Amino acid sequence: MADPVTITLLMNLKPEAADGFCKGLPEMLKDTKKFKGFRNIKIVKHKTNANQIIFIEEWDSEEDYGVYIKWRTDRGDMNMMGQLLASPPQMEGGPTRVAN
């Protein structure tokens, strides 16, 4: 099996959207946690900018994450989230292994 991947997503939310978005996360994560290939997620707010949310996700593979994002997109979730953003999200992902 390939090494897992860590996906980091930085979202800058509109000030009027940040609190509502964060309150809705527990419900949204119920579906995420059931998805094939999902391993772990940590979501944090920036220390000095409460509108900046950072997702740190671990998946079995980039393919599993891609299937998950397509599912979210097809449901309209990504369009809804896009309307809450103050700027485009920044995403990075790749293998997580640094040493054996």
DSSP file with accessible surface (Angstrom, degrees, kcal/mol):
  #  RESIDUE AA STRUCTURE BP1 BP2  ACC     N-H-->O    O-->H-N    N-H-->O    O-->H-N    TCO  KAPPA ALPHA  PHI   PSI    X-CA   Y-CA   Z-CA
    1    1 A M              0   0  191      0, 0.0    59,-0.0     0, 0.0     0, 0.0   0.000 360.0 360.0 360.0 140.8    0.0    0.0    0.0
    2    2 A A        -     0   0   73      1,-0.1     3,-0.1    93,-0.0     0, 0.0  -0.251 360.0 -88.4 -68.2 158.1    1.2    3.5   -0.8
    3    3 A D        -     0   0   59      1,-0.1    -1,-0.1    94,-0.0     0, 0.0  -0.374  50.6-103.3 -62.5 148.3    2.1    5.9    1.9
    4    4 A P        -     0   0   20      0, 0.0    92,-1.7     0, 0.0     2,-0.4  -0.224  34.1-131.6 -66.9 164.3   -0.8    8.1    3.2
    5    5 A V  E     -AB  59  95A   6     54,-2.6    54,-2.6    90,-0.2     2,-0.5  -0.896   4.8-144.4-118.7 149.1   -1.1   11.7    2.1
    6    6 A T  E     -AB  58  94A  40     88,-1.9    88,-0.9    -2,-0.4     2,-0.5  -0.968  13.1-161.2-111.8 126.0   -1.7   14.8    4.1
    7    7 A I  E     -AB  57  93A   6     50,-3.1    50,-3.3    -2,-0.5     2,-0.5  -0.930   2.6-164.3-106.9 128.0   -3.8   17.5    2.5
    8    8 A T  E     -AB  56  92A  53     84,-2.9    84,-2.3    -2,-0.5     2,-0.5  -0.969   6.8-175.5-115.1 125.4   -3.6   21.0    4.0
    9    9 A L  E     -AB  55  91A  27     46,-2.6    46,-3.2    -2,-0.5     2,-0.5  -0.986   8.2-163.4-125.3 123.0   -6.3   23.4    3.0
   10   10 A L  E     -AB  54  90A  31     80,-3.0    80,-2.2    -2,-0.5     2,-0.5  -0.931  11.0-172.5-107.6 121.8   -6.2   27.1    4.1
   11   11 A M  E     -A   53   0A   5     42,-3.2    42,-2.9    -2,-0.5     2,-0.7  -0.968  15.6-158.5-119.2 130.1   -9.5   28.9    3.8
   12   12 A N  E     -A   52   0A  27     75,-0.5    74,-3.5    -2,-0.5    75,-1.0  -0.918  24.0-160.1-104.2 105.0  -10.0   32.7    4.3
   13   13 A L  B     -D   85   0B   3     38,-3.2    72,-0.3    -2,-0.7     5,-0.1  -0.519  25.7 -99.6 -86.7 152.9  -13.7   33.1    5.1
   14   14 A K    >>  -     0   0   78     70,-3.3     3,-2.0    -2,-0.2     4,-1.3  -0.460  38.8-117.7 -62.8 140.7  -15.7   36.2    4.9
   15   15 A P  H 3> S+     0   0   87      0, 0.0     4,-0.5     0, 0.0     3,-0.4   0.871 114.3  51.6 -53.4 -38.7  -16.0   37.7    8.4
   16   16 A E  H 34 S+     0   0  153      1,-0.2     4,-0.3     2,-0.1    -2,-0.1   0.622 113.2  46.2 -75.3  -9.3  -19.8   37.3    8.4
   17   17 A A  H <> S+     0   0   13     -3,-2.0     4,-2.4    67,-0.2     5,-0.2   0.644  88.3  84.1-104.6 -18.2  -19.5   33.6    7.4
   18   18 A A  H  X S+     0   0    1     -4,-1.3     4,-2.5    -3,-0.4     5,-0.2   0.908  91.0  45.0 -60.1 -50.3  -16.8   32.3    9.8
   19   19 A D  H  X S+     0   0  100     -4,-0.5     4,-2.3     1,-0.2    -1,-0.2   0.940 115.6  46.5 -62.8 -45.7  -18.8   31.6   12.9
   20   20 A G  H  > S+     0   0   51     -4,-0.3     4,-1.5     2,-0.2    -1,-0.2   0.902 112.4  51.0 -63.5 -40.2  -21.7   29.9   11.0
   21   21 A F  H  X S+     0   0   18     -4,-2.4     4,-0.7     1,-0.2     3,-0.4   0.948 111.3  47.5 -61.3 -48.0  -19.3   27.8    8.9
   22   22 A C  H >< S+     0   0   30     -4,-2.5     3,-0.8     1,-0.2    -2,-0.2   0.885 109.1  53.9 -64.2 -36.7  -17.4   26.6   12.0
   23   23 A K  H 3< S+     0   0  168     -4,-2.3     4,-0.3     1,-0.2    -1,-0.2   0.826 108.4  50.9 -66.6 -29.9  -20.6   25.7   13.8
   24   24 A G  H 3X S+     0   0   38     -4,-1.5     4,-1.9    -3,-0.4     3,-0.3   0.592  86.7  88.3 -82.9 -10.1  -21.6   23.6   10.9
   25   25 A L  H <X S+     0   0   14     -3,-0.8     4,-2.8    -4,-0.7     5,-0.2   0.891  79.1  57.8 -60.3 -44.1  -18.4   21.6   10.7
   26   26 A P  H  > S+     0   0   86      0, 0.0     4,-0.8     0, 0.0    -1,-0.2   0.919 110.6  44.5 -56.0 -40.4  -19.3   18.8   13.2
   27   27 A E  H >> S+     0   0  121     -4,-0.3     3,-0.8    -3,-0.3     4,-0.6   0.929 113.8  49.7 -67.5 -43.4  -22.3   17.8   11.1
   28   28 A M  H >X S+     0   0   31     -4,-1.9     4,-1.3     1,-0.2     3,-0.8   0.888 105.6  58.0 -62.5 -37.6  -20.3   18.0    7.8
   29   29 A L  H 3X S+     0   0   21     -4,-2.8     4,-2.7     1,-0.2    -1,-0.2   0.716  87.9  74.8 -70.5 -19.0  -17.5   15.9    9.2
   30   30 A K  H <X S+     0   0  117     -4,-0.8     4,-0.6    -3,-0.8    -1,-0.2   0.925 102.6  40.8 -57.6 -43.6  -19.9   13.0   10.0
   31   31 A D  H XX S+     0   0   53     -3,-0.8     3,-0.7    -4,-0.6     4,-0.5   0.898 113.2  54.4 -70.3 -40.6  -19.9   12.2    6.2
   32   32 A T  H >< S+     0   0    0     -4,-1.3     3,-1.6     1,-0.2    -2,-0.2   0.928 103.9  54.4 -58.6 -46.0  -16.2   12.9    5.8
   33   33 A K  H 3< S+     0   0  131     -4,-2.7    -1,-0.2     1,-0.3    -2,-0.2   0.716 107.1  51.7 -66.0 -19.2  -15.3   10.4    8.5
   34   34 A K  H << S+     0   0  164     -3,-0.7    -1,-0.3    -4,-0.6    -2,-0.2   0.545  86.2 113.4 -89.9  -8.7  -17.2    7.6    6.8
   35   35 A F  S X< S-     0   0   43     -3,-1.6     3,-2.1    -4,-0.5    29,-0.0  -0.386  78.8 -99.0 -75.8 142.2  -15.6    8.1    3.4
   36   36 A K  T 3  S+     0   0  151      1,-0.3    32,-0.1    -2,-0.1    -1,-0.1  -0.290 107.8  16.4 -56.9 129.1  -13.3    5.5    1.9
   37   37 A G  T 3  S+     0   0    8      1,-0.3    23,-2.6    22,-0.1    -1,-0.3   0.270  87.8 137.7  92.1 -10.1   -9.7    6.3    2.5
   38   38 A F  E <   +C   59   0A  38     -3,-2.1    -1,-0.3    21,-0.2    21,-0.2  -0.461  17.0 162.8 -70.3 137.1  -10.3    8.9    5.3
   39   39 A R  E     -     0   0A 101     19,-2.4     2,-0.3     1,-0.4    20,-0.2   0.709  56.3 -20.5-118.4 -48.7   -7.8    8.6    8.2
   40   40 A N  E     -C   58   0A  95     18,-1.6    18,-3.0     2,-0.0    -1,-0.4  -0.990  46.1-161.1-163.4 155.8   -7.9   11.8   10.2
   41   41 A I  E     -C   57   0A  23     -2,-0.3     2,-0.4    16,-0.2    16,-0.2  -0.994   2.6-173.9-146.6 141.2   -8.7   15.5   10.2
   42   42 A K  E     -C   56   0A 132     14,-2.0    14,-3.0    -2,-0.3     2,-0.5  -0.996   7.6-168.7-131.7 132.2   -7.7   18.4   12.3
   43   43 A I  E     +C   55   0A  45     -2,-0.4     2,-0.3    12,-0.2    12,-0.2  -0.988  12.3 172.9-125.6 126.6   -9.3   21.8   11.8
   44   44 A V  E     -C   54   0A  54     10,-2.4    10,-3.2    -2,-0.5     2,-0.3  -0.943  27.7-128.7-133.4 152.3   -7.9   24.9   13.5
   45   45 A K  E     -C   53   0A  94     -2,-0.3     8,-0.2     8,-0.2     5,-0.1  -0.773  40.7 -99.4 -93.5 146.7   -8.4   28.7   13.4
   46   46 A H        -     0   0   70      6,-2.6     6,-0.1     3,-0.7    -1,-0.1  -0.334  32.4-119.2 -61.6 145.8   -5.5   30.9   12.9
   47   47 A K  S    S+     0   0  201      1,-0.2     3,-0.1     3,-0.0    -1,-0.1   0.865 106.5  17.1 -57.9 -42.0   -4.2   32.4   16.2
   48   48 A T  S    S+     0   0  121      1,-0.2     2,-0.5     2,-0.0    -1,-0.2   0.513 122.0  59.6-113.7  -6.6   -4.8   36.1   15.2
   49   49 A N    >   -     0   0   59      3,-0.1     3,-2.2     1,-0.1    -3,-0.7  -0.847  57.1-173.6-127.0  95.4   -7.2   35.8   12.3
   50   50 A A  T 3  S+     0   0   53     -2,-0.5    -1,-0.1     1,-0.3    -3,-0.0   0.629  83.8  63.2 -65.9 -11.6  -10.4   34.0   13.3
   51   51 A N  T 3  S+     0   0   44     -6,-0.1   -38,-3.2   -39,-0.1     2,-0.6   0.507  85.7  86.3 -88.6  -5.0  -11.6   34.1    9.7
   52   52 A Q  E <   -A   12   0A  33     -3,-2.2    -6,-2.6   -40,-0.2     2,-0.4  -0.876  60.2-174.4-102.5 116.6   -8.7   31.9    8.6
   53   53 A I  E     -AC  11  45A   1    -42,-2.9   -42,-3.2    -2,-0.6     2,-0.5  -0.928   8.6-157.7-113.9 135.2   -9.4   28.2    8.9
   54   54 A I  E     -AC  10  44A  41    -10,-3.2   -10,-2.4    -2,-0.4     2,-0.5  -0.958   1.7-162.3-118.2 123.3   -6.8   25.4    8.3
   55   55 A F  E     -AC   9  43A   8    -46,-3.2   -46,-2.6    -2,-0.5     2,-0.5  -0.912   3.7-171.7-100.7 130.6   -7.8   21.9    7.5
   56   56 A I  E     +AC   8  42A  67    -14,-3.0   -14,-2.0    -2,-0.5     2,-0.4  -0.961  16.4 178.8-123.1 107.8   -5.2   19.2    7.9
   57   57 A E  E     -AC   7  41A   8    -50,-3.3   -50,-3.1    -2,-0.5     2,-0.5  -0.896  19.8-155.1-116.4 142.4   -6.5   15.9    6.5
   58   58 A E  E     +AC   6  40A  58    -18,-3.0   -19,-2.4    -2,-0.4   -18,-1.6  -0.969  19.8 175.0-117.2 128.9   -4.9   12.5    6.2
   59   59 A W  E     -AC   5  38A   0    -54,-2.6   -54,-2.6    -2,-0.5   -21,-0.2  -0.906  42.2-118.8-129.3 156.3   -6.0   10.1    3.5
   60   60 A D  S    S-     0   0   42    -23,-2.6     2,-0.3    -2,-0.3   -22,-0.1   0.868  95.1  -9.7 -60.2 -37.7   -4.9    6.7    2.3
   61   61 A S     >  -     0   0   21    -24,-0.2     4,-1.8   -57,-0.1    -1,-0.2  -0.986  64.0-110.0-156.8 162.1   -4.2    8.1   -1.1
   62   62 A E  H  > S+     0   0  107     -2,-0.3     4,-2.6     1,-0.2     5,-0.1   0.842 118.5  58.9 -63.8 -32.5   -4.6   11.2   -3.3
   63   63 A E  H  > S+     0   0  138      2,-0.2     4,-2.4     1,-0.2    -1,-0.2   0.921 103.9  49.3 -63.4 -44.7   -7.1    9.2   -5.4
   64   64 A D  H  > S+     0   0   17      2,-0.2     4,-2.2     1,-0.2    -1,-0.2   0.923 112.2  48.5 -60.3 -42.4   -9.3    8.6   -2.3
   65   65 A Y  H  X S+     0   0   17     -4,-1.8     4,-2.8     1,-0.2    -2,-0.2   0.917 109.8  52.6 -64.2 -40.6   -9.2   12.4   -1.5
   66   66 A G  H  X S+     0   0   36     -4,-2.6     4,-2.4     2,-0.2    -1,-0.2   0.897 108.6  49.3 -62.1 -41.4  -10.0   13.2   -5.2
   67   67 A V  H  X S+     0   0   86     -4,-2.4     4,-2.3     2,-0.2    -1,-0.2   0.917 111.6  50.4 -63.0 -42.1  -13.1   10.9   -5.1
   68   68 A Y  H  X S+     0   0   12     -4,-2.2     4,-2.6     2,-0.2    -2,-0.2   0.942 110.8  47.7 -61.6 -46.9  -14.2   12.6   -1.9
   69   69 A I  H  X S+     0   0   40     -4,-2.8     4,-2.7     1,-0.2    -2,-0.2   0.902 110.5  52.3 -64.2 -38.9  -13.8   16.1   -3.3
   70   70 A K  H  X S+     0   0  122     -4,-2.4     4,-3.1    -5,-0.2    -1,-0.2   0.931 109.3  50.1 -62.3 -42.2  -15.7   15.1   -6.5
   71   71 A W  H  X S+     0   0   77     -4,-2.3     4,-1.8     2,-0.2    -2,-0.2   0.937 112.0  47.1 -60.6 -46.4  -18.5   13.7   -4.3
   72   72 A R  H  X>S+     0   0    4     -4,-2.6     5,-1.7     1,-0.2     6,-0.8   0.902 114.0  48.8 -61.6 -40.1  -18.6   17.0   -2.3
   73   73 A T  H ><5S+     0   0   70     -4,-2.7     3,-1.4     1,-0.2     6,-0.3   0.940 109.0  51.4 -65.7 -47.3  -18.6   19.0   -5.6
   74   74 A D  H 3<5S+     0   0  107     -4,-3.1    -1,-0.2     1,-0.3    -2,-0.2   0.831 108.3  53.1 -61.1 -31.9  -21.4   16.9   -7.1
   75   75 A R  H 3<5S-     0   0  123     -4,-1.8    -1,-0.3    -5,-0.2    -2,-0.2   0.605 117.1-113.9 -76.4 -15.8  -23.5   17.5   -4.0
   76   76 A G  T <X5S+     0   0   33     -3,-1.4     4,-2.1    -4,-0.5    -3,-0.2   0.438  82.4 122.8  95.7   0.4  -23.0   21.3   -4.3
   77   77 A D  H  ><S+     0   0   25     -5,-1.7     4,-2.6    -6,-0.2    -4,-0.2   0.885  72.2  51.3 -63.5 -39.7  -21.0   21.6   -1.1
   78   78 A M  H  > S+     0   0   62     -6,-0.8     4,-2.5     2,-0.2    -1,-0.2   0.892 108.8  50.8 -68.5 -37.1  -18.0   23.1   -2.8
   79   79 A N  H  > S+     0   0  113     -6,-0.3     4,-1.4     2,-0.2    -1,-0.2   0.926 111.1  49.2 -63.8 -43.3  -20.1   25.8   -4.5
   80   80 A M  H  X S+     0   0   88     -4,-2.1     4,-0.6     1,-0.2     3,-0.4   0.935 112.4  47.2 -62.1 -44.8  -21.7   26.6   -1.2
   81   81 A M  H >X S+     0   0   22     -4,-2.6     3,-1.5     1,-0.2     4,-0.6   0.892 105.4  60.4 -65.0 -37.7  -18.3   26.9    0.5
   82   82 A G  H >< S+     0   0   40     -4,-2.5     3,-0.9     1,-0.3    -1,-0.2   0.841  98.6  57.5 -58.5 -33.2  -16.9   29.0   -2.3
   83   83 A Q  H 3< S+     0   0  117     -4,-1.4    -1,-0.3    -3,-0.4    -2,-0.2   0.700 104.1  53.5 -71.4 -17.7  -19.6   31.6   -1.6
   84   84 A L  H << S+     0   0   42     -3,-1.5   -70,-3.3    -4,-0.6     2,-0.2   0.549  89.2 102.2 -91.7  -9.0  -18.3   31.9    2.0
   85   85 A L  B <<  -D   13   0B  27     -3,-0.9   -72,-0.3    -4,-0.6   -74,-0.0  -0.546  53.5-162.6 -85.3 141.7  -14.7   32.6    1.0
   86   86 A A  S    S+     0   0   65    -74,-3.5   -73,-0.2    -2,-0.2    -1,-0.1   0.687  84.6   4.6 -87.0 -21.8  -13.0   36.0    1.0
   87   87 A S  S    S-     0   0   46    -75,-1.0   -75,-0.5   -73,-0.0    -1,-0.2  -0.963  99.2 -71.4-154.5 162.7  -10.2   34.6   -1.3
   88   88 A P        -     0   0  105      0, 0.0    -2,-0.0     0, 0.0   -76,-0.0  -0.285  57.1-108.4 -59.6 143.6   -9.4   31.4   -3.1
   89   89 A P        -     0   0   64      0, 0.0     2,-0.5     0, 0.0   -78,-0.2  -0.332  24.2-135.1 -69.5 156.4   -8.4   28.5   -0.9
   90   90 A Q  E     -B   10   0A 118    -80,-2.2   -80,-3.0     2,-0.0     2,-0.4  -0.965  25.5-174.2-114.1 128.6   -4.8   27.3   -0.8
   91   91 A M  E     +B    9   0A 112     -2,-0.5     2,-0.3   -82,-0.2   -82,-0.2  -0.967  12.0 176.0-129.4 141.1   -4.2   23.6   -0.9
   92   92 A E  E     +B    8   0A 153    -84,-2.3   -84,-2.9    -2,-0.4     2,-0.3  -0.973  10.7 163.9-134.3 150.0   -1.1   21.4   -0.6
   93   93 A G  E     +B    7   0A  46     -2,-0.3   -86,-0.2   -86,-0.2    -2,-0.0  -0.984  10.2 115.3-162.6 155.2   -0.9   17.6   -0.6
   94   94 A G  E     -B    6   0A  16    -88,-0.9   -88,-1.9    -2,-0.3    -2,-0.0  -0.954  63.3 -26.9 165.8-176.5    1.5   14.8   -1.0
   95   95 A P  E     -B    5   0A 101      0, 0.0   -90,-0.2     0, 0.0   -34,-0.0  -0.208  43.4-156.9 -58.9 146.6    3.2   11.9    0.8
   96   96 A T        +     0   0   47    -92,-1.7     2,-0.2    -3,-0.0   -91,-0.1   0.588  53.1 112.7-103.0 -12.9    3.6   12.3    4.5
   97   97 A R        +     0   0  135    -93,-0.4     3,-0.1     1,-0.2   -94,-0.0  -0.420  26.7 163.5 -69.1 129.9    6.5    9.9    5.3
   98   98 A V        -     0   0  149      1,-0.5     2,-0.3    -2,-0.2    -1,-0.2   0.643  67.5  -2.7-113.3 -28.6    9.7   11.7    6.4
   99   99 A A              0   0   81      0, 0.0    -1,-0.5     0, 0.0     0, 0.0  -0.980 360.0 360.0-158.3 157.1   11.6    8.8    7.9
  100  100 A N              0   0  173     -2,-0.3    -3,-0.0    -3,-0.1     0, 0.0  -0.635 360.0 360.0 -90.4 360.0   11.3    5.1    8.6
